[in-house]
Amino acid sequence: MKYYILKELVTYLQQFSNLNHIKRVENTVVKLEFNDRKTVYFDMIKGSSCIYIKNSKDINKKLFNAPFDVVLQKKFNNSKIDKVYLRNNDKILVIQIKQKSSYKEQIYKLQFEFTGKNTNLILLDQDDVILEALRHIDEWTSSRIVKVGQKLLELEKPDFEFKCDQIDDMEKYLTNIYDQKVEKELQNLKKQKSIQINKQITKISKLLGELKNVEELEQQSV
C-alpha cells in the first residue's frame, strides 16, 4: 500500500462523522460502514494489502467470533469519529473514535499498519494499550510485541521521503483497486485450474499409452 494513497484516504475519510458498523468479512478483510452507508474494505493480507470499495454485495457469509471480532464490534460499532490521521509520517492509518458508555466517553483507535511484513490491524485504547489485534506477535518473533494488555511501541520512523502523488476521485480509485483485485484473483484461479487440467491430461495420456493395442487383445481373446 503506497503512502500517498493513505494520505489521500485520510482526507476522504475525514468527511465522515460516524462509524456505524464494522466487522470482519474474510480472514484478513475488515468492512467499515460510515455515514450514508458508505462502505470501505481494508484487506490486511501480508504482501498485497489494499483498501477498496465495491458495489456488489458480500458473498462470504462466514461469521467471525474470535476475541478480535468481539472487541472490534463491541468497542467500535456505532461510534463517533474523533479524527483520522497517519501516525509517525508512516504507512500507519489511525481512525480514532469516541464511544459513549454509561459513565463516560471512551476513546479507542483502529490502527491499520501497512508496513510490509508487519502488516496488521491493532485495536488500541487512548493510551495505546493493545485491546486486540488481527495478528499477535510475541517476543520471540519481533522486538515489537503485539499482545493484549501491552502498550504498543512506535515503529521506527522512516528515514526517507515517500513518493507523493494526487488522486482526483478517491471513490473511483478505490473501486478500480477492487476491480484489479478481482481480475488478479480470476487470473490466478484460471492458472490453477489450467495446471490441474494439464496434470489430468498427462495422467490419462500415460494410462492410454500403457494400454495394449487392439491386435494384441484380439489374439489373447482367441
C-alpha positions as CSV (number, residue, x, y, z in Angstrom):
1,M,0.0,0.0,0.0
2,K,1.5,3.3,-1.1
3,Y,2.0,6.2,1.3
4,Y,0.3,8.8,-0.9
5,I,-2.8,6.6,-1.2
6,L,-3.1,6.5,2.5
7,K,-2.5,10.3,2.7
8,E,-5.3,11.0,0.3
9,L,-7.5,8.4,2.0
10,V,-7.2,10.4,5.3
11,T,-8.7,13.4,3.6
12,Y,-11.5,11.2,2.1
13,L,-12.4,9.7,5.5
14,Q,-12.4,13.0,7.3
15,Q,-15.8,13.7,5.7
16,F,-17.4,11.1,7.8
17,S,-18.6,11.8,11.4
18,N,-19.8,8.3,12.3
19,L,-18.6,4.7,12.1
20,N,-21.9,2.9,12.0
21,H,-20.7,-0.6,11.6
22,I,-17.5,-2.6,11.5
23,K,-16.9,-6.3,11.1
24,R,-14.5,-8.9,9.6
25,V,-15.9,-10.4,6.4
26,E,-12.9,-12.5,5.3
27,N,-9.9,-13.8,7.2
28,T,-7.9,-10.6,6.6
29,V,-10.7,-8.2,5.4
30,V,-12.5,-5.8,7.6
31,K,-15.6,-3.9,6.4
32,L,-16.2,-0.3,7.7
33,E,-19.6,1.4,7.1
34,F,-19.7,5.1,7.6
35,N,-22.4,7.8,7.1
36,D,-25.0,7.3,4.4
37,R,-24.0,3.6,4.2
38,K,-20.6,4.5,2.5
39,T,-18.6,1.3,2.9
40,V,-14.8,0.8,2.6
41,Y,-12.9,-2.5,2.8
42,F,-9.5,-2.9,4.3
43,D,-7.6,-6.1,3.3
44,M,-4.7,-6.6,5.7
45,I,-3.2,-9.6,3.9
46,K,0.6,-9.6,4.1
47,G,2.4,-8.8,0.8
48,S,-0.6,-7.4,-1.0
49,S,-2.7,-5.3,1.4
50,C,-5.1,-2.9,-0.1
51,I,-8.2,-0.7,0.6
52,Y,-11.1,-0.8,-1.8
53,I,-14.8,0.0,-2.5
54,K,-17.1,-2.4,-4.2
55,N,-20.6,-2.1,-5.4
56,S,-21.5,-5.8,-5.2
57,K,-22.9,-7.5,-2.1
58,D,-20.7,-9.6,0.2
59,I,-20.9,-13.3,-0.8
60,N,-18.9,-14.8,2.1
61,K,-21.4,-15.5,4.9
62,K,-18.8,-16.8,7.3
63,L,-19.2,-15.5,10.8
64,F,-16.1,-14.5,12.7
65,N,-16.3,-14.8,16.5
66,A,-12.7,-14.7,17.7
67,P,-11.8,-12.4,20.6
68,F,-10.6,-9.9,18.0
69,D,-14.0,-9.7,16.4
70,V,-15.8,-9.4,19.7
71,V,-13.7,-6.4,20.8
72,L,-13.9,-4.9,17.3
73,Q,-17.7,-4.8,17.3
74,K,-18.1,-4.0,21.0
75,K,-15.7,-1.0,21.1
76,F,-16.2,0.4,17.6
77,N,-19.7,-0.2,16.3
78,N,-22.0,2.9,16.4
79,S,-19.2,5.2,17.4
80,K,-18.3,8.9,16.7
81,I,-15.2,9.5,14.6
82,D,-12.9,11.8,16.5
83,K,-10.1,12.1,14.0
84,V,-8.3,10.3,11.2
85,Y,-4.5,10.6,10.7
86,L,-1.3,9.0,9.6
87,R,0.9,8.0,12.5
88,N,4.6,8.9,12.7
89,N,4.6,10.0,9.0
90,D,4.5,6.3,8.1
91,K,2.1,4.0,6.4
92,I,0.0,3.7,9.5
93,L,-3.6,4.8,9.3
94,V,-5.4,5.6,12.6
95,I,-9.1,6.1,12.9
96,Q,-9.7,7.4,16.4
97,I,-13.3,7.1,17.7
98,K,-15.3,8.2,20.7
99,Q,-17.7,5.7,22.3
100,K,-20.2,6.8,25.0
101,S,-20.7,4.4,27.9
102,S,-23.0,4.7,30.9
103,Y,-20.4,6.5,32.9
104,K,-18.1,8.5,30.5
105,E,-16.9,8.9,26.9
106,Q,-14.1,6.4,25.9
107,I,-11.5,6.9,23.2
108,Y,-10.4,3.9,21.1
109,K,-8.2,3.6,18.0
110,L,-8.2,1.4,14.9
111,Q,-4.6,1.3,13.8
112,F,-4.1,-0.1,10.3
113,E,-0.4,-0.8,9.7
114,F,0.5,-1.2,6.0
115,T,4.2,-1.9,6.8
116,G,5.2,-5.0,4.8
117,K,5.9,-8.0,7.0
118,N,4.4,-6.1,10.0
119,T,1.1,-5.5,8.3
120,N,-1.6,-5.6,11.0
121,L,-4.8,-4.2,12.4
122,I,-4.4,-3.3,16.1
123,L,-7.2,-2.2,18.4
124,L,-6.0,0.3,21.0
125,D,-7.3,2.3,23.9
126,Q,-6.5,6.0,24.3
127,D,-3.2,5.2,26.0
128,D,-2.1,2.9,23.2
129,V,-2.6,-0.2,25.3
130,I,-3.5,-3.2,23.0
131,L,-7.1,-4.4,23.3
132,E,-6.8,-6.9,20.5
133,A,-5.0,-7.4,17.1
134,L,-5.5,-9.3,13.9
135,R,-2.1,-10.8,14.4
136,H,-0.4,-11.3,17.8
137,I,3.4,-11.0,17.8
138,D,5.4,-12.4,20.7
139,E,8.9,-11.5,21.9
140,W,10.4,-14.5,20.0
141,T,9.2,-13.1,16.7
142,S,9.9,-9.4,17.0
143,S,11.3,-6.8,19.4
144,R,7.9,-5.0,18.9
145,I,5.5,-7.1,20.9
146,V,1.8,-7.1,20.0
147,K,-0.1,-8.7,22.9
148,V,-3.3,-7.9,24.6
149,G,-2.6,-5.6,27.7
150,Q,0.8,-4.5,26.4
151,K,1.5,-0.9,25.5
152,L,2.2,-0.7,21.8
153,L,5.6,0.7,20.9
154,E,6.1,3.1,18.0
155,L,7.6,1.7,14.8
156,E,10.9,3.3,13.9
157,K,10.2,6.4,11.8
158,P,11.2,6.0,8.1
159,D,14.5,7.8,7.3
160,F,13.4,8.6,3.7
161,E,10.7,10.6,2.0
162,F,7.8,8.8,0.5
163,K,6.8,9.5,-3.1
164,C,3.8,11.8,-3.3
165,D,1.0,11.9,-5.9
166,Q,-2.5,13.1,-6.2
167,I,-5.8,11.2,-6.6
168,D,-8.6,13.2,-8.1
169,D,-11.5,10.9,-7.3
170,M,-10.9,8.6,-4.3
171,E,-14.1,6.6,-4.6
172,K,-13.4,5.8,-8.3
173,Y,-9.8,5.0,-7.4
174,L,-10.8,2.6,-4.7
175,T,-13.4,0.9,-6.9
176,N,-10.7,0.4,-9.5
177,I,-8.5,-1.3,-6.9
178,Y,-11.3,-3.7,-6.3
179,D,-11.7,-4.4,-10.0
180,Q,-8.0,-5.1,-10.3
181,K,-8.1,-7.3,-7.2
182,V,-10.9,-9.4,-8.7
183,E,-9.2,-9.7,-12.1
184,K,-5.9,-10.8,-10.4
185,E,-7.8,-13.4,-8.4
186,L,-9.6,-14.6,-11.5
187,Q,-6.3,-15.0,-13.5
188,N,-4.7,-16.9,-10.6
189,L,-7.8,-19.2,-10.4
190,K,-7.5,-19.8,-14.2
191,K,-3.8,-20.6,-13.8
192,Q,-4.5,-23.1,-11.0
193,K,-7.3,-24.8,-12.9
194,S,-5.1,-25.0,-16.1
195,I,-2.4,-26.7,-14.1
196,Q,-4.9,-29.2,-12.7
197,I,-6.4,-30.0,-16.1
198,N,-2.9,-30.4,-17.7
199,K,-1.9,-32.8,-14.9
200,Q,-5.1,-34.8,-15.5
201,I,-4.4,-34.9,-19.3
202,T,-0.9,-36.1,-18.6
203,K,-2.1,-38.8,-16.3
204,I,-4.8,-40.0,-18.7
205,S,-2.4,-39.9,-21.7
206,K,0.0,-42.1,-19.7
207,L,-2.7,-44.6,-18.9
208,L,-3.8,-44.7,-22.5
209,G,-0.2,-45.3,-23.6
210,E,0.1,-48.3,-21.3
211,L,-3.0,-50.0,-22.8
212,K,-2.4,-52.9,-25.2
213,N,-3.2,-52.4,-28.9
214,V,-6.3,-54.0,-30.5
215,E,-4.4,-56.8,-32.3
216,E,-2.8,-58.0,-29.0
217,L,-6.1,-58.0,-27.3
218,E,-7.8,-59.9,-30.1
219,Q,-5.0,-62.6,-30.1
220,Q,-5.4,-63.0,-26.3
221,S,-9.1,-63.5,-26.7
222,V,-8.7,-66.5,-29.1
